Amino acid sequence: MLLGIQKSKVRITQIVGRRSEMGHLSTHEIDQMSMEQMLRRLEEMREELLQLRAQQALGGSSSNPGEFKQTRRSIARLLTSINKERKE
């Protein structure tokens, strides 16, 4: 049975792909970015969130359970900064 679980995890990793270790973004890091960098990073973070959702839907367990929440919050920080820049 254990071998079946390991094979399942390998299959999920192959389907979803390895997530790059981006980590979450602090407000300080975002403030130092240009608009172009923020938009590019937003796209990357959304892609990462999509991969995490796919992994979760396939029944895989994340190595970091708080990663989903951190990614969502980083996206929110980026969107807030982008909207603030556009209003100025």
matplotlib code that plots the C-alpha trace (Angstrom):
import matplotlib.pyplot as plt

x = [0.0, 2.8, 4.3, 1.0, 1.0, 4.5, 3.7, 0.6, 2.8, 5.2, 2.3, 0.9, 4.3, 4.6, 1.2, 1.4, 5.1, 7.5, 6.7, 9.5, 10.5, 9.3, 8.0, 5.7, 6.3, 6.6, 5.2, 8.7, 9.7, 6.7, 7.3, 10.7, 9.4, 8.5, 5.0, 6.3, 7.9, 4.8, 2.6, 5.1, 5.3, 1.5, 1.3, 3.8, 2.0, -1.3, 0.3, 1.7, -1.7, -3.2, -0.6, -1.3, -5.0, -4.4, -2.2, -4.9, -7.7, -5.7, -5.4, -1.8, -0.5, 1.6, 5.0, 4.0, 0.3, 0.4, 1.7, -1.7, -2.6, 0.7, 0.3, -3.2, -2.0, 0.9, -1.4, -3.6, -0.6, 0.5, -3.0, -3.3, 0.0, -0.8, -4.1, -2.5, 0.1, -2.6, -4.6, -1.5]
y = [0.0, 2.4, 1.9, 2.9, 6.1, 6.9, 6.3, 8.5, 11.4, 10.9, 11.0, 14.2, 15.9, 14.9, 16.3, 19.5, 20.1, 21.4, 24.7, 27.3, 28.5, 32.0, 32.5, 35.3, 38.9, 41.6, 45.1, 46.4, 44.2, 45.2, 48.9, 48.6, 47.0, 48.9, 48.5, 46.1, 43.9, 43.9, 42.8, 40.1, 38.9, 38.9, 36.6, 34.3, 34.2, 33.5, 30.6, 29.3, 29.5, 27.6, 24.8, 24.7, 24.4, 21.6, 19.7, 20.1, 18.9, 15.8, 14.9, 15.7, 17.1, 20.2, 20.2, 23.6, 23.7, 27.5, 28.0, 28.4, 31.2, 32.9, 32.9, 34.4, 37.1, 38.0, 38.3, 40.6, 42.8, 43.0, 44.0, 46.6, 48.2, 48.1, 49.8, 52.4, 53.1, 53.5, 56.0, 58.2]
z = [0.0, 0.9, -2.6, -4.2, -2.2, -3.3, -6.9, -6.6, -5.3, -8.1, -10.6, -9.0, -9.2, -12.9, -13.7, -11.6, -12.0, -9.4, -7.9, -8.0, -4.5, -4.8, -1.3, -0.3, -1.0, 1.7, 1.3, 1.3, -1.6, -3.6, -3.0, -4.5, -7.8, -10.9, -12.4, -15.0, -12.4, -10.3, -13.2, -14.2, -10.6, -10.3, -13.3, -11.8, -8.4, -10.1, -12.0, -8.7, -7.1, -10.1, -9.5, -5.8, -6.5, -9.1, -6.6, -3.9, -6.3, -7.2, -3.5, -3.1, 0.2, 0.1, 1.7, 3.3, 4.2, 4.7, 1.2, -0.4, 2.1, 1.7, -2.1, -1.9, 0.4, -1.8, -4.8, -2.7, -1.7, -5.3, -6.5, -3.8, -4.8, -8.5, -7.9, -5.7, -8.4, -11.1, -9.0, -8.6]

ax = plt.figure().add_subplot(projection="3d")
ax.plot(x, y, z, "-o")
ax.set_aspect("equal")
plt.show()
